[in-house]
Amino acid sequence: MAETVRLVINGVEVTMPAGSMVSAAIMKTGTSVFRRSVTGEPRGPLCGMGLCFECRVTIDGEAHCRSCQTVCHDGMDVRTDE
Amino acid sequence: MTAPVYDVVVIGGGIVGAACAAECSAEGLRVAIVEAKMIGGGATAAGMGHLVVMDDSEAQFALTRYSQLLWEDVREELPGEVEYDACGTIWVAADEEEMGEVERKQRFYSERGVAVEVLDARALAEAEPNLRAGLVGGLRVAGDSVIYPPCAAQFFVDRALQRGAALFVGKAVQEITLDGVRLRDGSVISAGVIVNAAGSWSPSLTAGVDVKKRKGHLVITDRYPQFLRHQLVELGYLKSAHSLTADSVAFNIQPRRTGQLLIGSSRQYEVNDTTVETGILSRMLSRAIEYLPGLGKLSSLRAWTGFRAATPDKLPLIGPAVAQPRLYLATGHEGLGITTSLGTAKLLVDQIVNRTPKIDVAPYLPSRVPAHG
């Protein structure tokens, strides 16, 4: 297992320690708006344990993935605030 | 005996009762609406809101088509939360036999002035790229649409209220009397005409009404805009939905204006509790995933159930009750009550004021079926 993984968040390459959660990688980029509510309000991680669904992002084209429950892997494409 | 306070008391604040109340009040009648729980909270909240023209029988076509045109008339006045979406329907054919059904439907609708388009396998794939490969084709009915039924019911109740109707919410009817209704709290609402629009609960108030509960499940997903464009219904639906005894599931899915997907459908008889049942729910979802493989990766938010008001001949009961001439029925709409609510309201009022309806009411008259004890 590699020591680090490299993924792309909103087009920007990010290097993370292997085993990191996607939510941590997103925060490392300085992004706080993970998604928008139905009425357009900004949303980001609240519970950090998969229950609140506020940290959802699009991972490899799949919408509504919980970033706090998804481990980063090499080449992953993450998009926030869609 | 004193004069009744109301001309009409409508029992049931589902979409059928709401539409009937709005239509009666538009006629200048003094209307009371009695709803035991909440407006649009029964079968109305468990319907997909698919405004669909159907071809199961001439009578079913006549009522759905008449109603669909009434929806088109009112469409501009519907508030945003009704989420009217002219997405159209595609009836999906999985094999050559079902493609034969597409052609039969194409002739049926075309002969009656409904615009339809036959899709071959390629056109179907272009119209709905998330459908699995290997389907044979389909029939697109562009004039069909989708609404959010509970808000539509509220809209019609509000219209009735603006025209002076009275609303009694949270008041259950204990019994229908000769001159009105008696509520469970003991109070009485007197009316010249009583309308039983209580859906699958209507037989508990009027003995002999041959309406049975037919349970259905629905699932709503998270928002996935672009996943789906039309309401899709499998043509196998015709086989499964018409069985009067066995439990059945069918692929029936619609895109909501929010980007969510509303997934149906299941049909169960002799089940009277509202529990979400994992067995039939998983059959229903498996069926949907057979058609839309990508659906399996999407997140659902909620599953719930409701009861269709089913009649033996699959047509609603609209008109005077057999036993009591001042009692009218507007019930038994099975899975088509959202569509046919508006036609029902017109046919009901026409009968109350003794006017010739725009379509023949004979197939929907309660007197057509033998009354049971």
Interface residues (C-beta under 8 A of the other chain):
Chain A: V38 E62 A63 H64
Chain B: D222 R223 Y224 T258 K297 L298 S299
